[in-house]
């Protein structure tokens, strides 16, 4: 049986895809202004940001909300 989540707009979207979209749209500097976390403001990279966001639910929520607001 397939697990469907029609009310979850992030279903099937990977965190890496979300982060790459936001970096391409805003760039690291603007992303760091919009969401003030060190992984965006001090020597940012996709790899280090993903590692931090996977372990930090409140930061991940902010990133996901910005992604949803940006569409």
C-alpha positions as CSV (number, residue, x, y, z in Angstrom):
1,X,0.0,0.0,0.0
2,X,1.3,3.4,-1.0
3,X,1.8,6.0,1.8
4,X,0.1,9.2,0.5
5,X,0.0,12.5,2.3
6,X,-2.2,14.8,0.3
7,X,-2.2,17.5,3.0
8,X,1.6,17.6,3.3
9,X,3.1,19.9,0.7
10,X,6.6,18.7,1.6
11,X,5.8,15.0,1.0
12,X,8.4,13.6,-1.3
13,X,10.6,16.7,-1.3
14,X,14.1,16.0,0.2
15,X,15.8,18.4,2.5
16,X,18.7,18.7,0.1
17,X,16.4,19.8,-2.7
18,X,14.8,22.4,-0.4
19,X,18.2,23.8,0.6
20,X,19.5,23.8,-3.0
21,X,16.4,25.7,-4.2
22,X,16.7,28.3,-1.4
23,X,20.4,28.8,-2.1
24,X,19.8,29.2,-5.8
25,X,16.9,31.6,-5.2
26,X,18.4,33.8,-2.4
27,X,22.1,33.0,-2.2
28,X,23.9,32.3,1.1
29,X,24.0,35.9,2.3
30,X,20.3,36.6,1.9
31,X,19.4,33.1,3.2
32,X,21.5,34.0,6.3
33,X,19.6,37.2,6.7
34,X,16.2,35.5,6.4
35,X,17.1,32.6,8.7
36,X,19.9,33.7,11.1
37,X,21.7,30.4,11.8
38,X,25.5,30.0,11.7
39,X,25.5,27.3,9.0
40,X,24.2,30.0,6.6
41,X,26.3,32.9,7.8
42,X,29.8,31.4,8.6
43,X,31.5,29.5,5.8
44,X,28.2,28.0,4.4
45,X,28.0,24.8,2.4
46,X,25.2,22.5,1.4
47,X,26.9,19.5,3.2
48,X,27.4,21.3,6.6
49,X,24.0,22.9,6.4
50,X,22.3,19.6,5.8
51,X,24.1,18.0,8.7
52,X,23.0,20.8,11.0
53,X,19.4,20.9,9.8
54,X,19.0,17.1,10.1
55,X,19.8,17.3,13.8
56,X,18.0,20.6,14.6
57,X,14.2,20.4,14.2
58,X,13.5,24.1,14.9
59,X,16.0,25.2,12.2
60,X,14.7,22.7,9.7
61,X,11.1,24.0,10.3
62,X,12.3,27.5,9.5
63,X,13.9,26.3,6.3
64,X,10.9,24.3,5.3
65,X,8.6,27.3,6.0
66,X,10.7,29.6,3.9
67,X,10.7,27.1,1.1
68,X,6.9,26.9,1.2
69,X,6.6,30.7,1.3
70,X,8.9,31.0,-1.7
71,X,6.7,29.0,-4.1
